[in-house]
Amino acid sequence: MTVKEALEAGLTDLEVSDNLITKVMLDNEVDGTVNYAKDDHQEAVDICRRDIYLILASSPEIREGSFAIRYSAGQLIALAKAINRKYGLEEATVSGVSKW
């Protein structure tokens, strides 16, 4: 099993294009062609999965003709936050006073 296949295996309940998977892996500098080894690649695969969750949460409904897919944005964000907690990553926050 390759790293890309391991990532895809964790996304079986979601409609995710191959292009999105490839882009997220490239953005995270993950080589999807190497053989997957849990000890070496689990964190990178989880981080890619987190990014895909956040991208899907930003547009939780996809329509193409009479075909539609709807995701729970809240659930996807919760999954992404769980991955952040698992690896001790900080979540992006916005603070300060609005100038408007």
N, C-alpha and C positions, 0 to 999 in steps of 0.2 A: 504494500500500500504506500502510495506517495503522500507527501505532506498535503498536497491539494486534495487528494481523495479523502484524507482524514478530516479536512475542513468541510468538505461536502457532506461527509457522513454525519456531521454535527448539525447540518442544516436541512435535514430531510423533510421536515414539516413546513419548510418555507419555499416559496418560489423565488429562487435567486438565479440570475443569469450568470452564465460562465464568464462574461465580460466583467461583471461586478466582482466576482470572486477573484479573477485575475488582477483587476485593478487594486483591490484591497491588499492582496498579497504583495504586489509591486510597491505600493505605498508603504508597507511595513517591512520592505526588504526581505521577504520570505521567499525562498526558492521552493516552489511547489513540486519540482520534479525529483527531488531527493527522496529516498526511502524514509518513511516516518518511523521515528523512535520516540516513544512517549517522554523519556527523560530529556531528550534533546529538543523536542519540538512542541510539546504540549502548550507551553506558555504562548509561543508565537501563534499557534493555531487558535487558542482562546482569544488572543488580542484581535486577530482577524475576524473572528466570529463576533466579538463585541462591536467592532466597527460596522459590520454588516447589520447587526441589530439596530444600531443608531441610524444608519442610512435608511433602513426600512421604516423606522419609527418616524422619520421626518416626512414621509409620504405614505401613510398606512393603508391607503386604498389605491389600487391599480386597476384601471379599466382599459379594455381593448375590445371595442365592439360590444357584444352582449356578455362578454366574459369579464368577471370582476373578482378581485382578491382583496380582502380586507384583513388587516392585522390589528391587534391591540397594541397601540403605541405605548401605553403604560406598561404592559407586560414585557415588550421588547426593551424598554428603558430599564426595567427592573432586572432583566437578565444581564444587560450590559453593566449595570452597577454591581451586580454580584461578581462578575469577572474582575472588575476593578478592585473590589474588596479582597478577592482571592489572592491577588498579586500585590496588594498594598499600593495601588495606583490612586493618585488623587483625581477627583472629578473636577472638570472645568466648572468654574463658578464665575458669576458676574457680580461685581460689587462696585460701590461708588454712588454718586448722586447723578441723576439724569440731568442733562443740561437743558431739557425741555420742560 
